Amino acid sequence: MENNWRDRLTAFLKQPWIGCTDPSERTLARYSAALTHQSYLKENEHQQGTPFPCEDYERLEFLGDRVLNLIVAEYLFFMGHESEGSMTSRMEVVKNQHLGAIVPSLGIGFPEMIRVGQHQQRTTRIIAGSFEAFIGAHYLESGLGSTRRMIMHLIGDDIASFSPHDNYKKILQEEIQGSLGILPVYILHEKKGPDHRPEFVYQVFIDGTLYGEGRGGNKAEATQNAAKNALRSRGRLPRP
């Protein structure tokens, strides 16, 4: 594992929402694989003297997908008394097209950590797959309880407020990736109000230009509103 990547990965894993402060070689290798797309391995497999993960994220993605589905299904079951049909509809939050749009809005730098080949975009599918693989790696390293806490800390608000019909972050990301090949960038502009009733203000930038601002009682609501207003400013939605 090259030193620069080792340093970046070690620093990333030390973030409080992961809490891996002293990773072993096995831990680094496992998380490294979770963040490595097959295009990166194919591009670098013939380099001499540089160790790389022996596999890409696909096997860990298989495991992480099942873990994520269990945790989200458990949460939906215990959060209220919704019908089976309603819970099934809300489980769409873990589908690639939705999950891959939620992760870039978290502001944790996850998409930038995914290693891809020079000519491979970090698509919604790749972001979602690598995130699921990361969940799989965390489950193997830290167990189900820690993984549940990590997931709910990161995307709990998105799960709670998810609607498959009005996912503006997904719509905006598909449009921007399709036309420009880049991701929208969500930045926390302001947080105000008391702790028991905060208001978040997020701004969304496209290629360095501010396109929308949104407010909400949590990050998920504020970023959805920012994406909605960005779509309005681009003429994709009618203005109120």
N, C-alpha and C positions, 0 to 999 in steps of 0.2 A: 504494500500500500504506500503510494508516494507520500512524502512528508507533508506537502501542501494540503493534499486531500485529508490526510490523517488529522492535521491541525483543524481544518474546517469542520470535519465531522465531529471531532472531540468537543469543539466549542458549541456546535449545534446541539449535541446530546446533553450538554450541561444546562440547557435552558430549564427553568423550573417546571414547565409542563411535561418534560421528559424525566428530568432528575437523575440522569446517569452521569455522576460526577467523576467516577474512576473506572472507565470502561476497560475491560480486558481485551486481549487480541481477538478472542472469539466474538465478543460483543461488537467490536469495531467491524469485524468481517461480516457479521450478520446484518447490521444496520447498513453497511456499505452495499451489500447485495440488494437490500430493499430499495436503495436509491440509485440503482444502476439499470439502465435500459439495455436491451440486447444490442441496439445499434452502437452503443459505446464499446461493448466487449468486442464486437466484430471489427470495429475500427482499430482497436488497440491490441488484438490478440497476438500479433506478430512482433510486438516490441520486445526487445531483449532486456533482461535485468530489471524489469518492472513488474512486481506482482500485482495481479488484479483479482477481484473476486472470481471464483470458479463458476459462478452462475449469475444470471440476471435476477430480477425481482419476481419472476413469474410463479415460482413455487411458493414463495412467501405470500404472494398476492392471493393464491388459492386459500391459504390458511387464514389470512387476515380478513378476507371477504366473509368467511363463515363466522369469525369472531365478531366482526362489526355487525353483521345481521343479527346475531344473538343479542348483543348489547342493545341495539336499537329496538328490536322486537320486545325485549324485556322492559325497556323504558316505556314504550307505548302501552304495554299491557298494564303496567302499574300506575301510569300517570292519570288515568281516568277510567271512564266506562264506555269507551267508544266501541262501536260494533266491529265485527271481524272485517267487514268490507271497508270501513273507514280506516282501520289500522293497516290493512293491506295497501290502500291507496297512499297512506303516509309513509309506508316503507320504501316508496320510490325515491326517498331522499338519499338512499345508499346506491342508487343506480349511477353508473359512470357519468352520464351527462349532467347529473345534478351534483354529485359529490365532487367531480372535477371542476365545477364552477364555485363551489363553496370554499375549497381549500385555498385558492389564491387570495380570497377575500379575508383570510384569517390574519394576515400580516405577520406571519412567523417565518417567512422566507423559505417555505417548503419547496415550491416549484423550482427555485434557483438551485436547490441542493441536488436535484435529480440530474444524474449524468447521462447525457445522450450523445450520439454521434454529431459531428459538426454540421451535418445537413438535415438533422432530424429535429423537427419542432417538438416542444413540450406540449403536446396536445392535451385536450381534456381527458381523453382515454388514458394517456400515459400518466398524467397527474393523479387521476383516481386510482390507477393500478399501483403506482408507487406508494401512495398513501395507504392503501390496503395492505401492501407488503410491509410497510413500516409498522402498521398495527400488528401484523403477524410476528414481526421481529420483537416488538415490545412485549407481546403476549408470551413468547418463548423466554424472554429475558426476565420479565417481572411478574408474570401471572395475570389472571383474569381481573382481579380487583384493581390493580394498578392501571391496567389497560382500560377498564371501564371509567375510572376517574379521568384518565387522559382524554378519552373520547368525549365525555360529557363536558369537560372543561373547554375543549376546543370547539365542538359543534353542537353542544346541548341546546343552545338557543336556536340554532338552525333547524334541529330536529323538531323542537317544540312548535316553531312557527311555520314549518314547511307547508307549502301548497304546491302540488304538481302543476297547477294551472297558471300560477302567477310567479314563476321563478325568473325574475328579471335579471339576476346575475347570470343565469344560464343563457338567456336570450342575448344579453350584451356580449358575453364572452364568445359565443358562437359567431356572432357578427364580426367582432374585432379580429378574432383568429382567422376567420375566413377571408377577410379583406386585407388585413395588415400582417397577419402571422405573429402577433404579439398578444400579451395578456393585459387586461385592465389592471390598474394598480389602485388599491384602496388604502387610504391613509386616514388615521384618526386625527381629525382637526380640532376637536374640543370634546371634553367631558365635563358636565356640570350637573348641579343639583345634589341633593343629599344621597348618601349611600343606599338608602332603602328605596329611592326613586330617582335613579340617575337618568340623564339624557346624553346620548352619544351623538356626535356629529361627525360623519365620515364624508370624505371627498373621494371621487373616483377620477383617476387620470388615465388618459389614453395617449401614449407616445409623448408623455410629458405635459400634455395639455389638460386642464381641468374641464371635465364635461358634465359633472353632476355632483350635487351635495345632498345628503340625506340625514334625517334625524330619526331617532328611535330610542326606546327604552333599553335596548341591548344592541350589541354589535351586529347581530344577524338582521334585525329590523332596520337599523340605520344603513347598512350596506345594501340591503335590498332597495331601500328608498333612493339611495344614491344611484344605483344602477337604473332604476326606473326613470329618474330625472335625466340621466345621461341618454337614455333612449329617447326621451322627449326632446332633448336638445339636438339630437341627430335626426329628428323628424320621424322616428319609428313609432312613437306613441303620441296621441293627441295631448295638448296641454290642457290642464284643468281650467 
